[in-house]
Amino acid sequence: MTKKDIILKVSDDTNLKQTDVKRVVQETFDCIVEALIRGEKIELRNFGVFKLKQRKSRTGRNPRTGQVVPVPPRKVVVFKPGLEMKKRIS
């Protein structure tokens, strides 16, 4: 499912214009990204939690050459599904 699919589904279910739904969906995603940039945790009840996790630096290996290369530390976004989502998916 793509963002466009979500917009079409919400538009059909709510009888709102696709352009209005698109603006709301995009603004929602922008808010989530901005909060993550600030280091905040986003908790959506019954859906899940988005948060940043710091990965440590490590040594990796180039698969072509076998050469050992340092991999720098970096931040990654992790998602943990909520209980309601887990129940509905299971």
C-alpha positions as CSV (number, residue, x, y, z in Angstrom):
1,M,0.0,0.0,0.0
2,T,1.4,3.4,-1.0
3,K,0.6,6.9,0.3
4,K,-1.6,7.4,-2.7
5,D,-3.6,4.3,-1.8
6,I,-4.1,5.6,1.8
7,I,-5.3,8.9,0.4
8,L,-7.8,7.3,-1.9
9,K,-9.1,5.0,0.8
10,V,-9.5,7.8,3.4
11,S,-11.1,10.1,0.7
12,D,-13.6,7.4,-0.2
13,D,-14.4,6.5,3.4
14,T,-14.9,10.1,4.5
15,N,-16.3,11.7,1.3
16,L,-13.5,14.4,1.6
17,K,-11.6,15.7,-1.4
18,Q,-8.4,13.9,-2.2
19,T,-6.4,17.1,-2.2
20,D,-7.6,17.9,1.4
21,V,-6.8,14.3,2.5
22,K,-3.4,14.5,0.8
23,R,-2.6,17.7,2.7
24,V,-3.5,16.2,6.1
25,V,-1.7,12.9,5.4
26,Q,1.5,14.7,4.3
27,E,1.3,17.1,7.3
28,T,1.0,14.1,9.6
29,F,4.1,12.5,8.1
30,D,6.0,15.8,8.3
31,C,5.1,16.2,12.0
32,I,6.4,12.7,12.7
33,V,9.6,13.3,10.9
34,E,10.2,16.7,12.6
35,A,9.6,15.1,16.0
36,L,12.1,12.4,15.2
37,I,14.6,15.0,14.1
38,R,14.2,16.7,17.5
39,G,14.8,13.3,19.2
40,E,11.3,12.9,20.4
41,K,9.4,9.6,20.7
42,I,6.1,9.4,18.8
43,E,3.5,7.3,20.6
44,L,0.3,6.5,18.8
45,R,-2.0,4.7,21.1
46,N,-3.2,1.2,19.8
47,F,-0.9,1.7,16.8
48,G,2.7,1.8,18.0
49,V,5.8,3.8,18.9
50,F,8.4,5.4,16.6
51,K,11.7,6.4,18.1
52,L,15.3,7.0,17.3
53,K,18.0,4.5,18.2
54,Q,21.7,5.2,18.1
55,R,23.7,2.4,16.5
56,K,27.3,2.0,17.7
57,S,30.3,2.1,15.4
58,R,31.5,-1.2,14.3
59,T,33.9,-2.9,11.8
60,G,32.3,-4.2,8.6
61,R,33.6,-6.0,5.6
62,N,33.4,-5.1,1.9
63,P,31.8,-8.2,0.3
64,R,33.6,-7.8,-3.0
65,T,37.2,-7.3,-1.7
66,G,37.0,-8.7,1.8
67,Q,38.6,-5.5,3.0
68,V,37.7,-4.5,6.6
69,V,36.1,-1.1,6.8
70,P,35.0,1.0,9.8
71,V,31.2,1.7,9.9
72,P,30.5,5.0,11.7
73,P,27.8,5.3,14.3
74,R,24.4,6.4,13.1
75,K,20.8,7.0,14.1
76,V,18.0,4.8,12.8
77,V,14.3,4.9,13.2
78,V,12.7,1.9,15.0
79,F,9.0,1.1,15.2
80,K,7.4,-1.0,17.9
81,P,3.8,-2.0,17.2
82,G,1.2,-1.5,19.9
83,L,-0.9,-4.2,21.6
84,E,-4.0,-3.5,19.5
85,M,-2.0,-3.8,16.2
86,K,-0.4,-7.0,17.4
87,K,-3.8,-8.6,18.3
88,R,-5.4,-7.6,15.0
89,I,-2.5,-8.9,12.9
90,S,-2.1,-12.2,14.8
